[in-house]
């Protein structure tokens, strides 16, 4: 088969074809649930699935490239093909996506010499290697090779970042050189000169917007007089940041804008069809003057919610699509009021039974961070606090330690910036917290002759704008009363996954009584299930930290919300005994957590 760009339409084997696509990021969905989410996209009436490729997920360290398990992009694309659907692939190399560092590996920028998203030899050489690693996955899965891929996007909203046709030309050629033959696209917001700045004449321009479809398409047509109109990011909701409300968009409003888009003959990629979850430490952040880390849930108020269930928006979008294209019959479980679950064999003829009751778990095995440190990590010594990046720590936490003699106390200052949050202790007693979000750089210390520690958390690398690629840690050094503090020890904590030796030590810890926790502390508990199924971990009374179930890192929790539960994919659970582990940074008013049947994404605006 052949897919091409015509004067007015996309052409599939020479015939006009409308792309009806929905975004599902394979790296935000448990791999055992990929087929379920893809099939549900087809049931909404879509004929295509779009995904970014998260370079840094595949290449956590130099010289590594992982295409296994939840990163098996080839298997994901094969499942798309098995449903009789097409695929759009967006390998970046920059993806934004509210994903840490916009998908760029942190180690690219450790020595400060490699450019970011520009015509710089070090950056382009790394991109070349990345694309060559992807070639065996993508090239044989193009439509003209019998696969599902019909479009590949080069870069991502580059017009909002820069205007460098030399860089884009070299990037485009790199994609061609690995054997990609399908049409190439670009995407930008139809505002100002972004469409022109972010593309080339050889790239088919598409738009990103979620409202005012007629005006946006008019601006797109102005920038590109011929070829099919396409919104390749139709924003049907929005992402959440910690401390904000849960963002929602009325289903009727989004459906009306989708109707206008399709009535104009446009093609679409619904962003997101299913958002999924920022498992582990993968969330990104925004910093447009104030640092705002992205929440763990990436529900996005999408047609298919974080739990994989159809929402009102699913049915509203399906009704619109049905006016322009055939849609398959909807199984009873997917109809309004249904469970939203398909059968185990994927036939959609009957629903899997949902877990019947919530399950309470007492965390009765407790170990302080200090007691587990030898099993979690090793120490290195430095004259100044090293960055996370210099320590080879992509994310998570680093503990910085030094000895001080301050008989009258003093004021601790961080030279440039705290990235991103530091819990300050003296001799094991918490003094306070320095937060990048609040532009904190100073804190008063009490009199102490002993150990000064700063537990620093990377809360998510910036994914948009000029601060992409910045290092993490205590930037600019640390001083007390203006005198630099030297002779530091640093310890990156191995938390995703937790070091096996630390888990073993925690498992051997004798159960204790008590109803509260004083952090930083690890706590673990067990529970029994007769039948696994999707659950949602509630940590009511806990303040801030990270949680795991059966060794799988669910991600961060924070009492400031908006989300109040963490998604626990059904495939992570098992019949019989299961294990919950929590790392609480501050304190908890309870040792009880609960696995709920229903998620709680928090309050919405108004």
C-alpha positions as CSV (number, residue, x, y, z in Angstrom):
1,X,0.0,0.0,0.0
2,X,1.0,3.6,-0.5
3,X,0.2,6.7,1.6
4,X,0.8,10.1,0.1
5,X,-0.2,13.8,0.4
6,X,-2.4,15.1,-2.5
7,X,-3.5,18.5,-3.5
8,X,-6.5,18.5,-1.1
9,X,-6.5,15.1,0.7
10,X,-4.3,12.4,2.1
11,X,-4.2,9.6,-0.4
12,X,-4.3,5.9,0.5
13,X,-3.5,3.9,-2.6
14,X,-4.5,7.0,-4.6
15,X,-7.9,7.4,-3.0
16,X,-8.9,10.3,-0.7
17,X,-8.4,9.3,3.0
18,X,-9.2,11.2,6.2
19,X,-6.9,10.5,9.1
20,X,-8.9,10.0,12.3
21,X,-6.3,9.5,14.9
22,X,-5.9,9.4,18.7
23,X,-2.8,9.7,20.9
24,X,-1.8,6.9,23.1
25,X,1.8,7.0,24.5
26,X,3.0,3.5,24.9
27,X,5.4,4.7,27.6
28,X,2.5,5.9,29.8
29,X,0.5,2.7,29.7
30,X,1.4,-0.7,31.1
31,X,2.3,-2.9,28.1
32,X,-0.3,-5.6,29.1
33,X,-2.9,-2.9,28.6
34,X,-1.8,-1.6,25.2
35,X,-4.2,-3.8,23.2
36,X,-7.1,-2.8,25.4
37,X,-6.5,0.9,24.8
38,X,-5.8,0.5,21.1
39,X,-9.0,-1.5,20.6
40,X,-11.0,1.2,22.4
41,X,-9.6,3.8,20.1
42,X,-11.0,1.8,17.2
43,X,-14.4,1.6,19.0
44,X,-14.6,5.4,19.2
45,X,-14.3,5.4,15.4
46,X,-10.6,6.2,15.0
47,X,-8.6,4.6,12.2
48,X,-5.1,5.6,13.4
49,X,-3.1,5.7,16.6
50,X,-0.4,8.3,17.2
51,X,2.5,8.1,19.7
52,X,5.6,10.1,20.6
53,X,8.9,8.2,21.1
54,X,10.5,9.1,24.4
55,X,14.3,9.0,23.6
56,X,15.3,9.3,27.3
57,X,13.2,6.4,28.3
58,X,14.9,4.2,25.8
59,X,18.4,5.6,26.5
60,X,18.7,6.1,30.3
61,X,22.5,6.1,30.0
62,X,25.0,6.6,27.2
63,X,25.5,3.5,25.1
64,X,22.2,1.9,26.2
65,X,19.0,1.6,24.1
66,X,16.1,-0.4,25.6
67,X,13.3,-1.8,23.4
68,X,12.0,-4.4,25.8
69,X,8.9,-4.6,28.0
70,X,7.1,-1.3,28.3
71,X,9.5,0.2,25.8
72,X,8.8,-2.4,23.1
73,X,7.7,0.1,20.5
74,X,7.7,-2.6,17.8
75,X,5.2,-4.6,19.7
76,X,3.0,-1.6,20.3
77,X,3.0,-0.8,16.6
78,X,2.2,-4.4,15.7
79,X,-0.8,-4.3,18.0
80,X,-2.0,-1.2,16.2
81,X,-1.6,-3.1,12.9
82,X,-3.4,-6.1,14.4
83,X,-6.5,-3.9,14.9
84,X,-6.4,-2.9,11.3
85,X,-5.3,0.6,12.2
86,X,-2.6,3.0,10.9
87,X,0.0,4.7,13.0
88,X,1.6,8.1,13.3
89,X,5.0,8.2,14.9
90,X,6.6,11.3,16.4
91,X,10.2,10.5,17.3
92,X,11.2,14.1,18.1
93,X,14.0,14.1,19.1
94,X,12.2,16.6,21.3
95,X,8.7,15.7,22.2
96,X,7.6,18.0,25.1
97,X,4.6,15.8,26.1
98,X,4.9,17.1,29.7
99,X,7.6,14.3,29.9
100,X,10.8,14.9,31.8
101,X,13.3,17.0,29.8
102,X,10.9,16.9,26.8
103,X,12.2,13.4,26.0
104,X,15.9,14.4,25.7
105,X,18.4,12.4,27.7
106,X,19.8,14.3,30.6
107,X,23.3,12.9,29.9
108,X,23.5,14.8,26.5
109,X,24.0,18.0,28.3
110,X,26.2,17.0,31.3
111,X,29.4,18.6,30.1
112,X,27.7,21.8,29.0
113,X,29.0,21.7,25.4
114,X,26.1,20.1,23.5
115,X,23.5,22.4,22.1
116,X,19.7,21.9,22.6
117,X,17.4,21.6,19.5
118,X,19.8,23.4,17.2
119,X,22.4,22.9,14.5
120,X,25.2,21.8,16.8
121,X,27.5,18.8,16.0
122,X,27.3,17.1,19.3
123,X,23.5,17.2,19.4
124,X,23.1,16.1,15.8
125,X,25.5,13.2,16.3
126,X,23.5,12.0,19.2
127,X,20.3,12.3,17.3
128,X,21.8,10.4,14.4
129,X,22.7,7.5,16.8
130,X,19.2,7.6,18.3
131,X,17.5,7.4,14.9
132,X,19.7,4.6,13.8
133,X,18.6,2.7,16.9
134,X,15.0,3.3,15.9
135,X,15.4,2.3,12.2
136,X,15.0,-1.5,12.7
137,X,11.7,-0.7,14.5
138,X,10.2,1.9,12.2
139,X,11.5,1.2,8.7
140,X,9.9,-2.3,8.2
141,X,6.7,-1.1,9.8
142,X,6.0,1.6,7.2
143,X,2.8,1.2,5.2
144,X,4.8,0.7,1.9
145,X,6.5,-2.2,3.7
146,X,3.2,-3.7,4.8
147,X,3.2,-2.0,8.2
148,X,0.9,0.5,9.9
149,X,3.1,3.7,9.8
150,X,1.6,6.4,7.5
151,X,3.2,9.6,8.8
152,X,6.3,10.6,10.7
153,X,6.7,14.0,12.4
154,X,10.0,15.8,12.4
155,X,10.8,17.8,15.6
156,X,7.8,19.1,17.6
157,X,6.3,22.6,17.8
158,X,9.7,24.0,16.8
159,X,8.2,27.3,15.9
160,X,7.5,28.0,19.5
161,X,11.2,27.5,20.3
162,X,13.2,28.8,17.4
163,X,13.5,29.4,13.6
164,X,16.5,27.5,12.2
165,X,15.8,26.0,8.7
166,X,19.4,24.6,8.6
167,X,18.7,22.5,11.7
168,X,15.4,21.3,10.4
169,X,16.8,20.4,7.0
170,X,19.6,18.3,8.6
171,X,17.1,16.6,10.9
172,X,14.8,15.8,8.0
173,X,17.6,14.3,6.0
174,X,18.6,12.2,9.0
175,X,15.1,10.7,9.1
176,X,15.3,10.0,5.4
177,X,18.8,8.5,5.6
178,X,17.7,5.7,8.0
179,X,15.1,4.5,5.4
180,X,11.9,6.4,6.3
181,X,9.9,6.9,3.1
182,X,6.4,7.9,4.3
183,X,5.4,11.6,4.3
184,X,6.9,13.8,6.9
185,X,5.0,16.4,8.9
186,X,5.6,19.3,11.3
187,X,3.2,20.7,13.9
188,X,2.9,24.2,15.3
189,X,0.3,26.4,16.8
190,X,-1.5,28.5,14.1
191,X,-0.4,31.7,15.8
192,X,2.1,34.4,14.8
193,X,4.8,33.0,12.6
194,X,5.1,29.6,14.4
195,X,3.8,27.6,11.4
196,X,6.5,29.1,9.2
197,X,9.3,29.1,11.7
198,X,8.7,25.5,12.7
199,X,8.6,23.9,9.3
200,X,10.1,23.5,5.8
201,X,8.5,23.4,2.4
202,X,9.2,19.7,2.3
203,X,7.3,19.0,5.5
204,X,3.6,19.0,5.5
205,X,2.4,21.6,8.1
206,X,-0.2,20.6,10.7
207,X,-1.7,22.6,13.5
208,X,-2.0,22.1,17.3
209,X,-5.1,23.6,18.9
210,X,-8.2,22.7,20.9
211,X,-10.7,25.4,20.1
212,X,-11.7,28.0,17.5
213,X,-11.2,25.4,14.8
214,X,-12.4,27.5,11.9
215,X,-10.0,30.3,12.6
216,X,-7.1,27.9,13.2
217,X,-7.7,26.1,10.0
218,X,-7.9,29.4,8.1
219,X,-4.4,30.4,9.5
220,X,-3.1,26.9,8.6
221,X,-4.4,27.2,5.0
222,X,-2.8,30.7,4.8
223,X,0.6,29.1,5.7
224,X,0.0,26.1,3.3
225,X,-2.2,26.8,0.3
226,X,-2.5,23.2,-0.8
227,X,-2.6,19.8,0.8
228,X,-4.9,18.3,3.4
229,X,-5.8,20.3,6.5
230,X,-4.9,18.5,9.7
231,X,-4.9,19.3,13.4
232,X,-2.3,16.8,14.6
233,X,-2.8,17.8,18.3
234,X,-6.5,18.5,18.9
235,X,-6.3,19.4,22.6
236,X,-9.4,17.8,24.2
237,X,-8.3,18.6,27.8
238,X,-5.1,19.6,29.6
239,X,-2.5,18.3,32.0
240,X,-2.4,18.9,35.7
241,X,0.4,20.4,37.8
242,X,0.8,19.9,41.5
243,X,-1.1,22.4,43.6
244,X,-3.6,23.3,40.8
245,X,-7.1,22.0,40.1
246,X,-7.8,19.0,37.9
247,X,-8.3,20.5,34.4
248,X,-11.4,19.5,32.5
249,X,-13.0,20.7,29.2
250,X,-16.7,20.3,28.7
251,X,-17.4,17.3,26.4
252,X,-20.0,19.2,24.4
253,X,-17.6,22.1,23.7
254,X,-14.8,19.8,22.6
255,X,-17.1,17.8,20.4
256,X,-18.5,21.0,18.8
257,X,-14.9,22.1,17.9
258,X,-14.2,18.6,16.5
259,X,-17.3,18.8,14.4
260,X,-16.2,22.1,12.9
261,X,-12.8,20.6,12.1
262,X,-14.2,17.5,10.4
263,X,-16.9,19.5,8.6
264,X,-14.1,21.5,7.0
265,X,-12.7,18.3,5.6
266,X,-9.9,18.2,8.1
267,X,-8.0,15.3,9.5
268,X,-7.3,15.0,13.2
269,X,-5.2,13.5,15.9
270,X,-7.1,13.7,19.2
271,X,-4.5,14.6,21.9
272,X,-5.0,12.7,24.1
273,X,-7.3,9.8,23.3
274,X,-5.9,8.1,26.5
275,X,-3.4,10.0,28.6
276,X,-2.2,7.3,31.0
277,X,0.2,7.9,33.8
278,X,3.7,9.4,34.5
279,X,4.9,6.3,36.3
280,X,8.2,6.5,38.3
281,X,10.0,9.8,38.0
282,X,9.0,10.6,34.4
283,X,6.8,13.7,34.8
284,X,8.1,16.9,33.3
285,X,7.7,20.5,34.5
286,X,7.1,24.0,33.2
287,X,9.1,27.1,34.2
288,X,7.8,30.3,32.7
289,X,9.1,32.3,35.7
290,X,7.6,30.0,38.3
291,X,8.6,26.3,38.4
292,X,5.5,24.0,38.1
293,X,6.1,20.2,38.2
294,X,3.6,18.1,36.4
295,X,1.4,15.7,38.4
296,X,1.7,11.9,38.2
297,X,-1.7,11.4,36.6
298,X,-1.8,12.2,32.9
299,X,-5.5,11.7,32.6
300,X,-5.8,14.8,30.5
301,X,-9.6,14.7,30.7
302,X,-9.3,12.5,27.6
303,X,-12.1,10.4,26.0
304,X,-10.6,7.4,27.7
305,X,-9.7,8.2,31.3
306,X,-6.6,7.2,33.2
307,X,-8.4,4.0,34.3
308,X,-9.1,3.1,30.6
309,X,-12.8,3.8,30.8
310,X,-14.9,5.7,28.3
311,X,-16.0,9.1,29.5
312,X,-18.8,11.4,28.3
313,X,-16.2,12.9,25.9
314,X,-15.7,9.4,24.3
315,X,-19.4,9.1,23.5
316,X,-19.6,12.8,22.3
317,X,-16.6,12.4,20.0
318,X,-17.9,9.1,18.7
319,X,-21.2,10.7,17.8
320,X,-19.4,13.4,15.9
321,X,-17.1,11.0,14.1
322,X,-20.1,8.8,13.1
323,X,-21.4,11.7,10.9
324,X,-18.2,11.6,8.8
325,X,-17.1,7.9,8.9
326,X,-18.3,4.5,9.8
327,X,-17.8,3.4,13.4
328,X,-17.9,-0.2,14.7
329,X,-20.6,-1.4,17.0
330,X,-20.1,-0.6,20.6
331,X,-20.1,-3.5,23.1
332,X,-22.5,-3.2,26.0
333,X,-19.7,-2.7,28.5
334,X,-18.5,0.4,26.6
335,X,-21.9,2.0,26.3
336,X,-22.9,4.8,28.8
337,X,-23.4,3.2,32.2
338,X,-21.3,0.2,31.3
339,X,-18.1,-1.0,33.1
340,X,-15.8,0.3,30.4
341,X,-14.0,-3.0,30.5
342,X,-13.5,-5.4,27.6
343,X,-13.2,-9.2,27.9
344,X,-9.9,-10.8,28.6
345,X,-9.7,-12.1,25.0
346,X,-10.3,-8.6,23.8
347,X,-13.5,-9.5,22.0
348,X,-15.5,-6.9,23.8
349,X,-18.5,-9.3,24.0
350,X,-18.4,-9.4,27.8
351,X,-16.8,-7.4,30.6
352,X,-14.2,-8.5,33.1
353,X,-15.7,-8.3,36.6
354,X,-14.5,-5.2,38.4
355,X,-12.9,-5.6,41.9
356,X,-15.8,-5.5,44.3
357,X,-14.4,-3.7,47.4
358,X,-11.7,-1.4,48.5
359,X,-8.7,-3.0,50.3
360,X,-7.1,-1.3,53.4
361,X,-3.4,-2.0,54.0
362,X,-1.5,-1.3,57.2
363,X,2.1,-0.4,56.7
364,X,3.6,-2.3,59.6
365,X,7.2,-2.6,58.6
366,X,9.1,0.7,59.0
367,X,12.7,1.7,58.3
368,X,14.2,5.1,58.3
369,X,16.0,6.4,55.2
370,X,19.2,6.6,57.3
371,X,19.0,2.9,58.3
372,X,18.5,1.8,54.6
373,X,21.2,4.1,53.1
374,X,23.9,1.5,53.0
375,X,21.6,-0.8,51.0
376,X,20.3,2.0,48.8
377,X,23.4,3.7,47.6
378,X,27.1,4.5,48.0
379,X,28.8,7.8,48.9
380,X,31.2,9.9,46.9
381,X,33.2,12.9,48.2
382,X,33.4,16.3,46.5
383,X,34.7,19.8,47.3
384,X,31.3,21.3,46.3
385,X,27.8,19.7,46.0
386,X,27.8,18.0,42.6
387,X,24.8,18.1,40.3
388,X,22.5,15.1,39.9
389,X,23.8,15.0,36.3
390,X,27.5,14.8,37.3
391,X,26.5,11.9,39.7
392,X,24.8,10.0,36.8
393,X,21.4,10.5,38.5
394,X,18.7,11.1,35.9
395,X,16.0,11.8,38.5
396,X,14.7,11.1,42.0
397,X,16.6,12.1,45.1
398,X,20.2,12.9,46.1
399,X,21.3,13.2,49.7
400,X,24.1,15.8,50.3
401,X,26.0,15.6,53.6
402,X,28.7,17.6,55.3
403,X,30.0,18.3,58.8
404,X,29.7,21.8,60.3
405,X,30.7,23.7,63.4
406,X,28.2,26.5,64.0
407,X,28.1,27.3,67.7
408,X,25.7,30.3,67.1
409,X,23.9,28.9,64.0
410,X,23.9,30.8,60.7
411,X,22.1,31.4,57.5
412,X,22.5,28.7,54.8
413,X,22.3,30.0,51.2
414,X,22.3,28.3,47.8
415,X,24.3,30.3,45.3
416,X,22.1,30.2,42.2
417,X,19.0,28.0,42.5
418,X,17.6,24.9,44.3
419,X,16.6,22.3,41.7
420,X,14.1,21.5,42.8
421,X,13.3,20.9,46.5
422,X,15.6,20.4,49.5
423,X,14.7,19.2,53.0
424,X,17.4,20.6,55.3
425,X,18.3,18.8,58.5
426,X,20.9,19.2,61.2
427,X,21.9,16.1,63.2
428,X,18.7,14.4,61.9
429,X,16.3,17.1,62.9
430,X,14.4,18.9,60.1
431,X,15.1,22.6,59.9
432,X,12.9,23.4,56.9
433,X,12.4,23.1,53.2
434,X,13.8,25.1,50.3
435,X,11.6,25.1,47.2
436,X,12.4,26.2,43.7
437,X,8.8,26.9,43.2
438,X,9.0,29.6,45.8
439,X,12.4,30.8,44.7
440,X,13.8,29.8,48.1
441,X,17.6,30.1,48.5
442,X,18.1,30.8,52.2
443,X,17.3,29.2,55.5
444,X,18.3,29.9,59.1
445,X,20.2,27.1,60.9
446,X,20.2,26.6,64.6
447,X,23.4,26.2,66.6
448,X,25.0,22.9,65.6
449,X,28.3,21.1,65.7
450,X,27.6,18.0,63.7
451,X,26.0,16.8,60.5
452,X,24.2,19.0,57.9
453,X,22.2,17.2,55.3
454,X,20.1,18.3,52.3
455,X,17.8,15.8,50.8
456,X,17.2,17.2,47.3
457,X,14.4,16.0,45.0
458,X,14.4,16.5,41.2
459,X,10.6,17.1,40.8
460,X,10.7,16.8,37.1
461,X,12.9,18.3,34.4
462,X,11.6,21.2,32.4
463,X,10.0,20.0,29.2
464,X,9.2,23.2,27.4
465,X,11.0,26.4,26.6
466,X,14.6,27.6,27.1
467,X,15.3,25.7,30.3
468,X,15.3,22.3,28.7
469,X,18.5,20.4,29.5
470,X,19.4,22.3,32.7
471,X,21.2,20.4,35.5
472,X,19.6,19.4,38.8
473,X,20.9,19.8,42.4
474,X,22.2,22.7,44.4
475,X,23.3,25.1,41.7
476,X,26.0,27.6,42.6
477,X,27.2,25.9,45.7
478,X,26.2,26.2,49.4
479,X,27.4,28.8,51.9
480,X,26.7,29.6,55.6
481,X,26.9,33.3,56.4
482,X,28.6,33.9,53.1
483,X,31.4,31.3,53.7
484,X,31.4,28.5,51.2
485,X,30.8,25.0,52.7
486,X,33.2,22.5,51.4
487,X,33.9,18.7,51.8
488,X,30.6,17.2,50.8
489,X,29.5,13.6,50.5
490,X,26.8,12.8,48.0
491,X,24.5,9.8,47.6
492,X,22.0,9.3,44.8
493,X,19.1,7.1,46.0
494,X,18.4,4.0,43.9
495,X,14.6,4.1,43.9
496,X,13.3,3.1,40.4
497,X,13.6,0.3,41.0
498,X,14.4,0.2,44.7
499,X,17.7,-1.5,45.3
500,X,17.0,-5.2,46.0
501,X,19.2,-5.1,49.1
502,X,17.0,-2.3,50.6
503,X,13.8,-4.2,49.8
504,X,15.2,-7.3,51.5
505,X,16.2,-5.4,54.6
506,X,12.7,-3.8,54.7
507,X,11.1,-7.2,54.3
508,X,13.1,-8.5,57.2
509,X,12.1,-5.6,59.5
510,X,9.9,-6.7,62.4
511,X,6.4,-5.3,62.3
512,X,5.8,-2.5,64.8
513,X,2.8,-0.8,66.4
514,X,2.0,2.9,66.0
515,X,-0.2,5.0,63.9
516,X,2.1,7.7,62.5
517,X,5.3,8.0,60.5
518,X,8.2,10.4,60.9
519,X,10.2,10.8,57.7
520,X,12.2,10.5,55.7
521,X,11.1,6.9,56.1
522,X,10.2,3.7,54.2
523,X,7.1,1.8,55.2
524,X,5.7,-1.5,53.8
525,X,2.7,-3.6,54.1
526,X,1.0,-6.7,52.5
527,X,-2.5,-7.4,51.3
528,X,-4.3,-10.3,49.7
529,X,-6.3,-10.3,46.5
530,X,-8.5,-13.1,45.1
531,X,-8.7,-11.6,41.7
532,X,-6.3,-8.8,40.3
533,X,-7.8,-5.8,38.6
534,X,-7.1,-2.1,38.3
535,X,-6.9,-0.3,41.6
536,X,-6.1,3.2,42.8
537,X,-3.8,3.8,45.8
538,X,-5.1,6.3,48.3
539,X,-2.5,7.8,50.7
540,X,-4.8,9.9,52.9
541,X,-2.8,11.5,55.7
542,X,0.5,11.2,53.9
543,X,2.3,14.3,52.8
544,X,4.8,13.8,50.0
545,X,6.8,10.9,48.6
546,X,6.8,7.9,46.2
547,X,4.9,4.6,46.2
548,X,5.5,1.1,44.8
549,X,3.3,-2.0,44.4
550,X,5.0,-5.3,43.9
551,X,8.2,-3.4,43.0
552,X,6.5,-1.3,40.3
553,X,7.0,2.4,40.9
554,X,3.6,4.1,40.7
555,X,5.1,7.6,40.9
556,X,5.0,10.6,43.2
557,X,2.2,11.6,45.6
558,X,1.8,15.0,47.2
559,X,-1.0,16.1,49.6
560,X,-1.3,19.4,47.8
561,X,-3.1,17.6,45.0
562,X,-5.0,17.8,42.8
563,X,-4.9,14.0,42.4
564,X,-5.6,12.0,45.6
565,X,-4.9,8.5,44.2
566,X,-2.2,6.8,42.2
567,X,-3.1,4.4,39.4
568,X,-2.2,0.8,40.0
569,X,-2.5,-1.1,36.7
570,X,-4.2,-4.5,37.0
571,X,-1.2,-6.4,35.5
572,X,1.0,-5.2,38.4
573,X,-1.2,-7.0,40.9
574,X,-1.5,-10.7,41.4
575,X,-3.8,-13.2,43.1
576,X,-2.6,-13.9,46.6
577,X,-0.1,-11.8,48.5
578,X,0.8,-8.3,47.3
579,X,3.2,-5.7,48.7
580,X,3.0,-1.9,49.1
581,X,6.1,0.2,49.8
582,X,5.9,4.0,50.5
583,X,8.8,6.4,50.9
584,X,7.4,9.4,52.9
585,X,9.7,12.4,52.9
586,X,8.1,14.3,55.8
587,X,5.5,12.6,58.0
588,X,2.2,10.7,57.8
589,X,-0.8,11.0,60.1
590,X,-1.6,7.3,59.5
591,X,0.1,4.0,58.6
592,X,-3.0,3.0,56.6
593,X,-3.3,3.2,52.8
594,X,-6.1,1.9,50.8
595,X,-6.5,0.4,47.3
596,X,-9.7,1.8,45.9
597,X,-11.9,0.6,43.1
598,X,-12.4,4.2,41.8
599,X,-9.8,6.9,41.2
600,X,-9.9,10.4,42.7
601,X,-8.2,12.9,40.5
602,X,-9.2,15.8,42.8
603,X,-11.3,19.0,42.5
604,X,-12.0,20.7,39.2
605,X,-12.0,24.5,38.8
606,X,-15.1,26.2,40.2
